[in-house]
Amino acid sequence: MSLTAMTWCLLAISLSAASVSRPVWALSVYMLTFFAAPSLWWWGDELPELRYSLISGFILLVSVLLHGTHSPVGYDRTRLASKAAIVMLVNATFVHFMLAANQAVALEGYIELLKFVLLYFLLAAAIKNRNDMHIAL
């Protein structure tokens, strides 16, 4: 195994272990697997073909659920964005199930929207303060 592949694996494992203490580390694992997915790089040929983003997404979900949600006081923009995401999801659900001419074709876009809305709420729950924002950035 190349040094790059070993470094990626050690970093992913270390960040996953650190996510027990803070969910923002699980967000870092998700970003690592999304932007540096081994299957997209020359050094990733030596690693097994797995759905790394899905695995890291579950790590993020479990970490957020373990730590609970924390809503910072005075963040009206976050509440407005959350309401907008929910309204958008309700609208897409109505359109998909009631108005779509071909639900099989529309299903892929609907599932993508579900994943992005879930990711938004996981991001908002994982970043709890300014220090978490620095780690995420």
Buried (B, 14 or more C-beta within 10 A) or exposed (E): EEEBBEEBEEBBEEBBEBBEEBBBBBBBBBBBBEEBBBEEEEBBEEBEEEEBBEBBBEBBBBBBEEBEEBEEEEEEEEEEEBEEBEEEBEEBEEEBEEEBEEEEEBEEEBEEBEEEBBBBBBBBBBBBEEEBEEBBE
